[in-house]
Amino acid sequence: MGGCCENNCEVDALHEGQRGTLRIVLAINAGMFLLILIAALYGKSTALLADSLDNLGDALTYGLSLYAVSRGDAVKAKVALFKGGLIFLAAGVVVAQIGYRFFIPSVPVFEIMGVFSLLGLVANSLCLYLLWRHRHTDVNMSSVWECSRNDIATNISVFVAAGGVWFTGSSWPDIIVAIALVWLLIRSSIRVISSALVALRATK
């Protein structure tokens, strides 16, 4: 049996598979955060900024998830609860940026918005593909899946906003999409926190 019983070997293999996947998606999201943040600041796009913060939140989420992979259910639930708080915090940062754009308006560079939203879509589609088989294993990986699924909607929304900025010549499509992304982040945060609280109560 190689020094372990069959069930323990299966659990160890599952955890190792989760760790390997999380390391890859962590690297992808950390890189995309830096790249899209620079593009958002240069292109003056609030929607693209929301996209970059979403990537940062995901990178932090994956790092925390790596820590929780082989821990008990209570630790996994607490980590998922913290991840829900991070998503909510990201929403707050975007709200502040929206308020800033109301007082200091500027028209975003739609070409930058379009190119980097598509680049983000490719990267996040790869992450979603890698995480697919882990999405129902436990509350930890389910919350990771939730974050990654949101990224696809975020990238598509930013691309649509880029088209709106090009068509109207104004910043309103960018702001409207940013507001929609705030709602998406808040709703996701509520779902992750609710699931984490249910899982936490089940461990008591």
VEXVOMI-185157 format. One record per atom (N, C-alpha, C): residue number from 1; residue in one letter; atom name; x, y, z. Coordinates in Angstrom, 1 decimal. Example, Ala and Ser with C-alpha at 12.3 -4.5 7.8 and 13.67 -1.06 7.14 Angstrom:
VEXVOMI-185157
num,residu,atome,X,Y,Z
1,a,N,13.2,-5.7,7.8
1,a,CA,12.3,-4.5,7.8
1,a,C,13.2,-3.3,7.8
2,s,N,12.8,-2.2,7.1
2,s,CA,13.7,-1.1,7.1
2,s,C,12.9,0.0,7.9
END
This chain:
VEXVOMI-185157
num,residu,atome,X,Y,Z
1,m,N,0.8,-1.2,0.0
1,m,CA,0.0,0.0,0.0
1,m,C,0.8,1.3,0.0
2,g,N,2.2,1.1,0.0
2,g,CA,3.1,2.3,-0.1
2,g,C,3.1,3.1,1.2
3,g,N,2.7,2.6,2.4
3,g,CA,2.8,3.3,3.6
3,g,C,1.5,4.1,3.9
4,c,N,0.5,4.0,3.1
4,c,CA,-0.7,4.8,3.5
4,c,C,-1.9,4.0,3.0
5,c,N,-3.1,4.2,3.7
5,c,CA,-4.3,3.5,3.3
5,c,C,-4.8,4.1,2.0
6,e,N,-5.7,3.4,1.3
6,e,CA,-6.2,3.9,0.0
6,e,C,-6.9,5.2,0.1
7,n,N,-7.7,5.4,1.2
7,n,CA,-8.5,6.7,1.3
7,n,C,-7.6,7.9,1.5
8,n,N,-6.6,7.6,2.4
8,n,CA,-5.6,8.7,2.7
8,n,C,-4.8,9.1,1.4
9,c,N,-4.4,8.1,0.7
9,c,CA,-3.7,8.4,-0.6
9,c,C,-4.6,9.2,-1.6
10,e,N,-5.9,8.9,-1.6
10,e,CA,-6.8,9.6,-2.5
10,e,C,-6.9,11.1,-2.1
11,v,N,-7.0,11.3,-0.7
11,v,CA,-7.2,12.6,-0.2
11,v,C,-5.9,13.4,-0.5
12,d,N,-4.7,12.8,-0.2
12,d,CA,-3.5,13.5,-0.5
12,d,C,-3.3,13.9,-1.9
13,a,N,-3.7,13.0,-2.8
13,a,CA,-3.7,13.3,-4.3
13,a,C,-4.6,14.4,-4.6
14,l,N,-5.8,14.4,-4.0
14,l,CA,-6.8,15.5,-4.3
14,l,C,-6.2,16.8,-3.8
15,h,N,-5.6,16.9,-2.6
15,h,CA,-5.0,18.1,-2.1
15,h,C,-3.9,18.6,-2.9
16,e,N,-3.0,17.7,-3.4
16,e,CA,-1.9,18.0,-4.2
16,e,C,-2.3,18.6,-5.6
17,g,N,-3.4,18.0,-6.1
17,g,CA,-4.0,18.5,-7.4
17,g,C,-4.5,19.9,-7.2
18,q,N,-5.2,20.2,-6.1
18,q,CA,-5.7,21.5,-5.8
18,q,C,-4.6,22.5,-5.6
19,r,N,-3.5,22.1,-4.9
19,r,CA,-2.4,23.0,-4.8
19,r,C,-1.8,23.4,-6.1
20,g,N,-1.6,22.4,-6.9
20,g,CA,-0.9,22.7,-8.2
20,g,C,-1.8,23.6,-9.1
21,t,N,-3.1,23.4,-9.1
21,t,CA,-4.0,24.3,-9.8
21,t,C,-3.9,25.7,-9.3
22,l,N,-4.0,25.8,-7.9
22,l,CA,-4.0,27.1,-7.3
22,l,C,-2.7,27.9,-7.5
23,r,N,-1.6,27.2,-7.6
23,r,CA,-0.3,27.9,-7.8
23,r,C,-0.3,28.5,-9.2
24,i,N,-0.9,27.8,-10.2
24,i,CA,-0.9,28.3,-11.6
24,i,C,-1.8,29.5,-11.7
25,v,N,-3.0,29.4,-11.2
25,v,CA,-4.0,30.5,-11.3
25,v,C,-3.6,31.7,-10.5
26,l,N,-2.9,31.5,-9.4
26,l,CA,-2.3,32.6,-8.6
26,l,C,-1.3,33.4,-9.4
27,a,N,-0.4,32.7,-10.0
27,a,CA,0.6,33.4,-10.9
27,a,C,-0.1,34.1,-12.0
28,i,N,-1.1,33.5,-12.7
28,i,CA,-1.7,34.2,-13.8
28,i,C,-2.4,35.5,-13.3
29,n,N,-3.1,35.4,-12.2
29,n,CA,-3.9,36.6,-11.7
29,n,C,-3.0,37.7,-11.1
30,a,N,-1.9,37.3,-10.5
30,a,CA,-0.9,38.3,-10.0
30,a,C,-0.3,39.1,-11.2
31,g,N,0.0,38.4,-12.2
31,g,CA,0.6,39.0,-13.4
31,g,C,-0.4,39.9,-14.1
32,m,N,-1.7,39.4,-14.2
32,m,CA,-2.7,40.2,-14.9
32,m,C,-3.1,41.4,-14.1
33,f,N,-3.1,41.3,-12.7
33,f,CA,-3.4,42.5,-11.9
33,f,C,-2.4,43.6,-12.2
34,l,N,-1.1,43.3,-12.2
34,l,CA,-0.1,44.4,-12.5
34,l,C,-0.3,45.0,-13.9
35,l,N,-0.5,44.1,-14.9
35,l,CA,-0.6,44.5,-16.3
35,l,C,-1.8,45.4,-16.5
36,i,N,-3.0,44.9,-16.0
36,i,CA,-4.2,45.6,-16.2
36,i,C,-4.3,46.9,-15.4
37,l,N,-3.7,46.9,-14.2
37,l,CA,-3.6,48.1,-13.4
37,l,C,-2.9,49.2,-14.1
38,i,N,-1.8,48.9,-14.7
38,i,CA,-1.0,49.9,-15.5
38,i,C,-1.9,50.4,-16.6
39,a,N,-2.5,49.5,-17.3
39,a,CA,-3.4,49.8,-18.5
39,a,C,-4.5,50.7,-18.0
40,a,N,-5.1,50.4,-16.9
40,a,CA,-6.3,51.2,-16.4
40,a,C,-5.9,52.6,-16.0
41,l,N,-4.7,52.7,-15.4
41,l,CA,-4.3,54.1,-15.0
41,l,C,-3.9,54.9,-16.2
42,y,N,-3.2,54.2,-17.2
42,y,CA,-2.8,54.9,-18.4
42,y,C,-4.1,55.3,-19.2
43,g,N,-5.0,54.3,-19.3
43,g,CA,-6.2,54.5,-20.1
43,g,C,-7.3,55.2,-19.5
44,k,N,-7.2,55.6,-18.2
44,k,CA,-8.1,56.3,-17.4
44,k,C,-9.5,55.6,-17.4
45,s,N,-9.5,54.3,-17.2
45,s,CA,-10.7,53.5,-17.2
45,s,C,-11.1,53.0,-15.9
46,t,N,-12.2,53.4,-15.3
46,t,CA,-12.7,52.9,-14.0
46,t,C,-13.1,51.4,-14.1
47,a,N,-13.7,51.0,-15.3
47,a,CA,-14.1,49.7,-15.4
47,a,C,-12.9,48.7,-15.5
48,l,N,-11.9,49.2,-16.2
48,l,CA,-10.6,48.4,-16.3
48,l,C,-9.9,48.3,-14.9
49,l,N,-10.0,49.4,-14.1
49,l,CA,-9.5,49.4,-12.8
49,l,C,-10.2,48.3,-11.9
50,a,N,-11.6,48.3,-12.1
50,a,CA,-12.3,47.2,-11.4
50,a,C,-11.9,45.9,-11.8
51,d,N,-11.6,45.7,-13.0
51,d,CA,-11.1,44.4,-13.5
51,d,C,-9.7,44.1,-12.9
52,s,N,-8.8,45.1,-12.8
52,s,CA,-7.5,44.8,-12.2
52,s,C,-7.6,44.5,-10.7
53,l,N,-8.5,45.2,-10.0
53,l,CA,-8.7,44.9,-8.6
53,l,C,-9.3,43.5,-8.4
54,d,N,-10.2,43.1,-9.3
54,d,CA,-10.7,41.8,-9.3
54,d,C,-9.6,40.7,-9.4
55,n,N,-8.6,41.0,-10.3
55,n,CA,-7.5,40.1,-10.4
55,n,C,-6.7,40.0,-9.1
56,l,N,-6.5,41.2,-8.5
56,l,CA,-5.8,41.3,-7.2
56,l,C,-6.5,40.5,-6.1
57,g,N,-7.8,40.7,-6.1
57,g,CA,-8.6,39.9,-5.1
57,g,C,-8.5,38.4,-5.3
58,d,N,-8.5,38.0,-6.6
58,d,CA,-8.4,36.6,-6.9
58,d,C,-7.0,36.1,-6.5
59,a,N,-5.9,36.9,-6.8
59,a,CA,-4.6,36.4,-6.4
59,a,C,-4.5,36.2,-4.9
60,l,N,-5.0,37.1,-4.1
60,l,CA,-5.1,37.0,-2.7
60,l,C,-5.9,35.8,-2.3
61,t,N,-7.0,35.6,-3.0
61,t,CA,-7.9,34.5,-2.7
61,t,C,-7.2,33.1,-2.9
62,y,N,-6.5,33.0,-4.1
62,y,CA,-5.8,31.8,-4.4
62,y,C,-4.7,31.5,-3.4
63,g,N,-4.0,32.6,-2.9
63,g,CA,-3.0,32.4,-1.9
63,g,C,-3.6,31.9,-0.6
64,l,N,-4.7,32.5,-0.2
64,l,CA,-5.4,32.0,1.0
64,l,C,-5.9,30.6,0.8
65,s,N,-6.4,30.3,-0.3
65,s,CA,-6.9,28.9,-0.6
65,s,C,-5.8,27.9,-0.6
66,l,N,-4.6,28.3,-1.0
66,l,CA,-3.4,27.4,-0.9
66,l,C,-3.2,27.0,0.5
67,y,N,-3.3,28.0,1.4
67,y,CA,-3.1,27.7,2.8
67,y,C,-4.2,26.8,3.4
68,a,N,-5.4,26.9,2.9
68,a,CA,-6.5,26.2,3.5
68,a,C,-6.7,24.8,2.9
69,v,N,-6.0,24.4,1.8
69,v,CA,-6.3,23.2,1.1
69,v,C,-6.3,22.0,2.0
70,s,N,-5.3,21.8,2.8
70,s,CA,-5.2,20.6,3.6
70,s,C,-5.7,20.8,5.1
71,r,N,-6.3,22.0,5.3
71,r,CA,-6.8,22.2,6.7
71,r,C,-8.2,21.7,6.9
72,g,N,-8.7,21.8,8.1
72,g,CA,-10.0,21.2,8.4
72,g,C,-11.1,22.1,7.9
73,d,N,-12.3,21.6,8.0
73,d,CA,-13.5,22.3,7.4
73,d,C,-13.7,23.7,8.1
74,a,N,-13.4,23.8,9.4
74,a,CA,-13.6,25.1,10.1
74,a,C,-12.6,26.1,9.5
75,v,N,-11.3,25.7,9.3
75,v,CA,-10.4,26.7,8.7
75,v,C,-10.8,27.1,7.3
76,k,N,-11.2,26.1,6.5
76,k,CA,-11.6,26.4,5.1
76,k,C,-12.8,27.4,5.1
77,a,N,-13.7,27.2,6.1
77,a,CA,-14.9,28.1,6.1
77,a,C,-14.5,29.5,6.5
78,k,N,-13.5,29.6,7.5
78,k,CA,-13.0,30.9,7.9
78,k,C,-12.3,31.7,6.8
79,v,N,-11.5,30.9,6.0
79,v,CA,-10.7,31.5,4.9
79,v,C,-11.7,32.0,3.8
80,a,N,-12.8,31.2,3.6
80,a,CA,-13.8,31.6,2.6
80,a,C,-14.5,32.8,3.1
81,l,N,-14.7,32.9,4.4
81,l,CA,-15.4,34.1,4.9
81,l,C,-14.5,35.4,4.7
82,f,N,-13.2,35.2,4.9
82,f,CA,-12.2,36.3,4.7
82,f,C,-12.2,36.7,3.2
83,k,N,-12.3,35.7,2.3
83,k,CA,-12.3,36.0,0.9
83,k,C,-13.5,36.8,0.5
84,g,N,-14.6,36.5,1.1
84,g,CA,-15.8,37.2,0.8
84,g,C,-15.7,38.7,1.2
85,g,N,-15.0,38.9,2.3
85,g,CA,-14.7,40.3,2.8
85,g,C,-13.7,41.0,1.8
86,l,N,-12.8,40.3,1.2
86,l,CA,-11.9,40.9,0.3
86,l,C,-12.6,41.3,-1.0
87,i,N,-13.6,40.5,-1.4
87,i,CA,-14.4,40.9,-2.6
87,i,C,-15.2,42.1,-2.3
88,f,N,-15.7,42.2,-1.1
88,f,CA,-16.5,43.4,-0.7
88,f,C,-15.6,44.6,-0.7
89,l,N,-14.4,44.5,-0.2
89,l,CA,-13.5,45.6,-0.1
89,l,C,-13.1,46.1,-1.5
90,a,N,-12.9,45.2,-2.5
90,a,CA,-12.6,45.6,-3.8
90,a,C,-13.8,46.4,-4.4
91,a,N,-15.0,46.0,-4.1
91,a,CA,-16.2,46.8,-4.5
91,a,C,-16.1,48.2,-4.0
92,g,N,-15.7,48.3,-2.7
92,g,CA,-15.6,49.7,-2.1
92,g,C,-14.6,50.6,-2.8
93,v,N,-13.5,50.0,-3.2
93,v,CA,-12.4,50.8,-3.9
93,v,C,-13.0,51.3,-5.3
94,v,N,-13.7,50.4,-6.0
94,v,CA,-14.3,50.8,-7.3
94,v,C,-15.3,51.9,-7.1
95,v,N,-16.1,51.8,-6.0
95,v,CA,-17.1,52.9,-5.7
95,v,C,-16.4,54.2,-5.5
96,a,N,-15.3,54.2,-4.8
96,a,CA,-14.5,55.4,-4.5
96,a,C,-14.0,56.0,-5.8
97,q,N,-13.5,55.1,-6.7
97,q,CA,-13.0,55.6,-8.0
97,q,C,-14.1,56.2,-8.9
98,i,N,-15.3,55.6,-8.8
98,i,CA,-16.5,56.1,-9.6
98,i,C,-16.8,57.5,-9.1
99,g,N,-16.8,57.7,-7.7
99,g,CA,-17.0,59.0,-7.2
99,g,C,-16.0,60.0,-7.6
100,y,N,-14.7,59.6,-7.7
100,y,CA,-13.6,60.5,-8.2
100,y,C,-13.9,60.9,-9.6
101,r,N,-14.4,60.0,-10.5
101,r,CA,-14.6,60.3,-11.9
101,r,C,-15.8,61.3,-12.1
102,f,N,-16.7,61.3,-11.1
102,f,CA,-17.8,62.2,-11.2
102,f,C,-17.3,63.6,-11.0
103,f,N,-16.3,63.8,-10.1
103,f,CA,-15.8,65.1,-9.8
103,f,C,-14.7,65.5,-10.8
104,i,N,-13.9,64.6,-11.3
104,i,CA,-12.8,64.8,-12.2
104,i,C,-13.0,63.9,-13.4
105,p,N,-13.9,64.3,-14.3
105,p,CA,-14.3,63.5,-15.5
105,p,C,-13.1,63.4,-16.5
106,s,N,-13.0,62.3,-17.2
106,s,CA,-12.1,62.2,-18.3
106,s,C,-12.6,61.0,-19.2
107,v,N,-12.3,61.1,-20.5
107,v,CA,-12.8,60.0,-21.4
107,v,C,-11.7,59.0,-21.5
108,p,N,-12.0,57.7,-21.2
108,p,CA,-11.0,56.6,-21.2
108,p,C,-10.5,56.4,-22.6
109,v,N,-9.4,55.7,-22.8
109,v,CA,-8.8,55.3,-24.0
109,v,C,-9.5,54.0,-24.4
110,f,N,-10.4,54.0,-25.3
110,f,CA,-11.2,52.7,-25.6
110,f,C,-10.3,51.6,-26.2
111,e,N,-9.3,52.0,-26.9
111,e,CA,-8.4,50.9,-27.5
111,e,C,-7.7,50.1,-26.4
112,i,N,-7.3,50.8,-25.4
112,i,CA,-6.6,50.1,-24.3
112,i,C,-7.6,49.2,-23.5
113,m,N,-8.8,49.8,-23.3
113,m,CA,-9.9,49.0,-22.6
113,m,C,-10.2,47.7,-23.4
114,g,N,-10.3,47.8,-24.7
114,g,CA,-10.7,46.7,-25.5
114,g,C,-9.6,45.6,-25.6
115,v,N,-8.3,46.1,-25.8
115,v,CA,-7.2,45.1,-25.9
115,v,C,-7.0,44.4,-24.6
116,f,N,-7.0,45.1,-23.5
116,f,CA,-6.7,44.5,-22.2
116,f,C,-7.8,43.7,-21.6
117,s,N,-9.1,44.1,-22.0
117,s,CA,-10.2,43.3,-21.5
117,s,C,-10.2,41.9,-22.2
118,l,N,-9.8,41.9,-23.5
118,l,CA,-9.7,40.6,-24.2
118,l,C,-8.5,39.8,-23.7
119,l,N,-7.4,40.4,-23.4
119,l,CA,-6.3,39.7,-22.8
119,l,C,-6.7,39.1,-21.5
120,g,N,-7.4,39.8,-20.7
120,g,CA,-7.9,39.3,-19.4
120,g,C,-8.9,38.2,-19.6
121,l,N,-9.7,38.3,-20.6
121,l,CA,-10.6,37.2,-20.9
121,l,C,-9.9,35.9,-21.2
122,v,N,-8.9,36.0,-22.0
122,v,CA,-8.1,34.7,-22.3
122,v,C,-7.5,34.1,-21.1
123,a,N,-6.9,35.0,-20.3
123,a,CA,-6.2,34.5,-19.0
123,a,C,-7.2,33.9,-18.1
124,n,N,-8.3,34.6,-17.9
124,n,CA,-9.3,34.1,-16.9
124,n,C,-10.1,32.8,-17.4
125,s,N,-10.2,32.7,-18.7
125,s,CA,-10.8,31.5,-19.3
125,s,C,-9.9,30.3,-19.0
126,l,N,-8.6,30.5,-19.1
126,l,CA,-7.6,29.5,-18.8
126,l,C,-7.8,29.1,-17.3
127,c,N,-7.9,30.1,-16.4
127,c,CA,-8.1,29.8,-15.0
127,c,C,-9.3,29.0,-14.7
128,l,N,-10.4,29.4,-15.4
128,l,CA,-11.7,28.8,-15.2
128,l,C,-11.6,27.3,-15.7
129,y,N,-10.9,27.1,-16.7
129,y,CA,-10.8,25.7,-17.3
129,y,C,-10.0,24.9,-16.2
130,l,N,-8.9,25.4,-15.7
130,l,CA,-8.1,24.7,-14.7
130,l,C,-8.9,24.4,-13.4
131,l,N,-9.8,25.3,-13.0
131,l,CA,-10.5,25.1,-11.8
131,l,C,-11.8,24.3,-11.9
132,w,N,-12.2,24.0,-13.1
132,w,CA,-13.5,23.4,-13.4
132,w,C,-13.7,22.1,-12.5
133,r,N,-12.7,21.2,-12.5
133,r,CA,-12.8,19.9,-11.9
133,r,C,-12.8,20.0,-10.3
134,h,N,-12.4,21.2,-9.8
134,h,CA,-12.3,21.4,-8.4
134,h,C,-13.5,22.1,-7.8
135,r,N,-14.5,22.6,-8.6
135,r,CA,-15.5,23.5,-8.2
135,r,C,-16.4,23.0,-7.2
136,h,N,-16.6,21.7,-7.0
136,h,CA,-17.6,21.2,-6.0
136,h,C,-16.9,20.4,-4.9
137,t,N,-15.6,20.5,-4.8
137,t,CA,-14.9,19.6,-3.9
137,t,C,-15.1,20.0,-2.4
138,d,N,-15.1,21.3,-2.1
138,d,CA,-15.3,21.8,-0.8
138,d,C,-15.6,23.3,-0.8
139,v,N,-15.9,23.9,0.3
139,v,CA,-16.3,25.4,0.4
139,v,C,-15.1,26.2,-0.1
140,n,N,-13.9,25.8,0.2
140,n,CA,-12.7,26.5,-0.2
140,n,C,-12.6,26.7,-1.7
141,m,N,-12.7,25.5,-2.4
141,m,CA,-12.5,25.5,-3.8
141,m,C,-13.8,26.1,-4.5
142,s,N,-14.9,26.0,-3.9
142,s,CA,-16.2,26.5,-4.4
142,s,C,-16.1,28.1,-4.5
143,s,N,-15.5,28.7,-3.4
143,s,CA,-15.4,30.1,-3.4
143,s,C,-14.4,30.6,-4.4
144,v,N,-13.3,29.8,-4.6
144,v,CA,-12.4,30.1,-5.7
144,v,C,-13.0,30.1,-7.1
145,w,N,-13.8,29.1,-7.3
145,w,CA,-14.6,29.0,-8.5
145,w,C,-15.5,30.2,-8.7
146,e,N,-16.1,30.6,-7.7
146,e,CA,-17.0,31.8,-7.7
146,e,C,-16.3,33.0,-8.2
147,c,N,-15.1,33.2,-7.6
147,c,CA,-14.3,34.4,-8.0
147,c,C,-13.9,34.3,-9.5
148,s,N,-13.5,33.2,-9.9
148,s,CA,-13.0,33.0,-11.3
148,s,C,-14.1,33.2,-12.3
149,r,N,-15.3,32.7,-12.0
149,r,CA,-16.5,32.8,-12.9
149,r,C,-16.8,34.3,-13.1
150,n,N,-16.7,35.0,-12.0
150,n,CA,-17.0,36.5,-12.1
150,n,C,-16.1,37.2,-13.1
151,d,N,-14.8,36.7,-13.1
151,d,CA,-13.8,37.3,-14.0
151,d,C,-14.3,37.4,-15.4
152,i,N,-14.9,36.3,-15.9
152,i,CA,-15.3,36.2,-17.3
152,i,C,-16.3,37.3,-17.6
153,a,N,-17.3,37.4,-16.7
153,a,CA,-18.3,38.5,-16.9
153,a,C,-17.7,39.9,-16.8
154,t,N,-16.7,40.0,-16.0
154,t,CA,-16.0,41.3,-15.8
154,t,C,-15.3,41.7,-17.1
155,n,N,-14.6,40.8,-17.7
155,n,CA,-13.8,41.0,-18.9
155,n,C,-14.8,41.4,-20.1
156,i,N,-15.8,40.6,-20.2
156,i,CA,-16.8,40.9,-21.3
156,i,C,-17.4,42.3,-21.1
157,s,N,-17.8,42.6,-19.9
157,s,CA,-18.4,43.9,-19.6
157,s,C,-17.5,45.1,-19.9
158,v,N,-16.2,44.9,-19.6
158,v,CA,-15.2,46.0,-19.9
158,v,C,-15.1,46.1,-21.4
159,f,N,-15.1,45.0,-22.2
159,f,CA,-15.0,45.1,-23.6
159,f,C,-16.2,45.8,-24.2
160,v,N,-17.4,45.5,-23.6
160,v,CA,-18.6,46.2,-24.1
160,v,C,-18.5,47.7,-23.8
161,a,N,-18.0,48.0,-22.6
161,a,CA,-17.8,49.4,-22.2
161,a,C,-16.8,50.1,-23.2
162,a,N,-15.8,49.4,-23.6
162,a,CA,-14.9,50.0,-24.6
162,a,C,-15.6,50.4,-25.9
163,g,N,-16.5,49.5,-26.3
163,g,CA,-17.3,49.8,-27.5
163,g,C,-18.2,51.0,-27.3
164,g,N,-18.8,51.1,-26.1
164,g,CA,-19.6,52.2,-25.7
164,g,C,-18.9,53.5,-25.7
165,v,N,-17.7,53.5,-25.2
165,v,CA,-16.8,54.7,-25.1
165,v,C,-16.5,55.2,-26.6
166,w,N,-16.1,54.2,-27.4
166,w,CA,-15.8,54.5,-28.8
166,w,C,-17.0,55.1,-29.5
167,f,N,-18.2,54.5,-29.3
167,f,CA,-19.4,54.9,-30.0
167,f,C,-19.9,56.3,-29.6
168,t,N,-19.9,56.6,-28.2
168,t,CA,-20.4,57.8,-27.7
168,t,C,-19.4,58.9,-27.5
169,g,N,-18.1,58.5,-27.4
169,g,CA,-17.1,59.5,-27.2
169,g,C,-17.1,60.1,-25.8
170,s,N,-17.8,59.4,-24.9
170,s,CA,-17.9,59.9,-23.5
170,s,C,-17.5,58.8,-22.5
171,s,N,-17.4,59.2,-21.2
171,s,CA,-16.9,58.2,-20.2
171,s,C,-18.1,57.5,-19.6
172,w,N,-19.3,57.8,-20.0
172,w,CA,-20.5,57.2,-19.3
172,w,C,-20.6,55.7,-19.4
173,p,N,-20.3,55.1,-20.6
173,p,CA,-20.3,53.6,-20.7
173,p,C,-19.3,53.0,-19.7
174,d,N,-18.2,53.6,-19.5
174,d,CA,-17.2,53.1,-18.6
174,d,C,-17.7,53.1,-17.2
175,i,N,-18.3,54.3,-16.8
175,i,CA,-18.8,54.4,-15.4
175,i,C,-20.0,53.5,-15.2
176,i,N,-20.9,53.3,-16.2
176,i,CA,-22.1,52.5,-16.0
176,i,C,-21.6,51.0,-15.8
177,v,N,-20.7,50.6,-16.6
177,v,CA,-20.2,49.2,-16.5
177,v,C,-19.5,49.0,-15.1
178,a,N,-18.7,50.0,-14.7
178,a,CA,-18.1,50.0,-13.4
178,a,C,-19.1,49.8,-12.3
179,i,N,-20.2,50.5,-12.4
179,i,CA,-21.3,50.4,-11.4
179,i,C,-21.9,49.0,-11.4
180,a,N,-22.1,48.4,-12.6
180,a,CA,-22.6,47.1,-12.7
180,a,C,-21.6,46.1,-12.1
181,l,N,-20.3,46.3,-12.3
181,l,CA,-19.3,45.4,-11.8
181,l,C,-19.3,45.5,-10.2
182,v,N,-19.5,46.7,-9.7
182,v,CA,-19.6,46.8,-8.2
182,v,C,-20.7,45.9,-7.7
183,w,N,-21.9,46.0,-8.4
183,w,CA,-23.0,45.1,-8.0
183,w,C,-22.6,43.6,-8.1
184,l,N,-21.9,43.3,-9.1
184,l,CA,-21.5,41.9,-9.3
184,l,C,-20.6,41.5,-8.2
185,l,N,-19.7,42.3,-7.8
185,l,CA,-18.7,42.0,-6.7
185,l,C,-19.4,41.9,-5.4
186,i,N,-20.4,42.8,-5.1
186,i,CA,-21.1,42.8,-3.9
186,i,C,-22.0,41.5,-3.8
187,r,N,-22.6,41.1,-4.9
187,r,CA,-23.5,39.9,-4.9
187,r,C,-22.6,38.7,-4.7
188,s,N,-21.4,38.7,-5.3
188,s,CA,-20.5,37.5,-5.2
188,s,C,-20.0,37.4,-3.7
189,s,N,-19.7,38.6,-3.1
189,s,CA,-19.3,38.6,-1.8
189,s,C,-20.3,38.1,-0.8
190,i,N,-21.6,38.4,-1.0
190,i,CA,-22.7,38.0,-0.2
190,i,C,-22.8,36.4,-0.3
191,r,N,-22.7,35.9,-1.5
191,r,CA,-22.8,34.5,-1.7
191,r,C,-21.7,33.7,-1.0
192,v,N,-20.4,34.2,-1.2
192,v,CA,-19.3,33.5,-0.6
192,v,C,-19.4,33.6,0.9
193,i,N,-19.8,34.7,1.5
193,i,CA,-19.9,34.9,2.9
193,i,C,-21.0,34.0,3.5
194,s,N,-22.1,34.0,2.8
194,s,CA,-23.3,33.1,3.2
194,s,C,-22.9,31.6,3.2
195,s,N,-22.2,31.2,2.2
195,s,CA,-21.8,29.8,2.1
195,s,C,-20.8,29.5,3.2
196,a,N,-19.9,30.4,3.5
196,a,CA,-18.9,30.2,4.5
196,a,C,-19.5,30.1,5.9
197,l,N,-20.5,31.0,6.1
197,l,CA,-21.2,30.9,7.4
197,l,C,-21.9,29.6,7.6
198,v,N,-22.6,29.2,6.6
198,v,CA,-23.3,27.9,6.7
198,v,C,-22.3,26.7,7.0
199,a,N,-21.1,26.8,6.3
199,a,CA,-20.1,25.7,6.5
199,a,C,-19.5,25.8,7.9
200,l,N,-19.4,27.1,8.4
200,l,CA,-18.8,27.3,9.7
200,l,C,-19.7,26.8,10.8
201,r,N,-21.0,27.0,10.6
201,r,CA,-22.0,26.5,11.6
201,r,C,-22.0,25.0,11.6
202,a,N,-21.8,24.4,10.5
202,a,CA,-21.8,22.9,10.4
202,a,C,-20.7,22.3,11.1
203,t,N,-19.6,23.0,11.3
203,t,CA,-18.4,22.5,12.0
203,t,C,-18.6,22.5,13.5
204,k,N,-19.6,23.2,14.0
204,k,CA,-19.7,23.4,15.5
204,k,C,-20.6,22.3,16.1
END
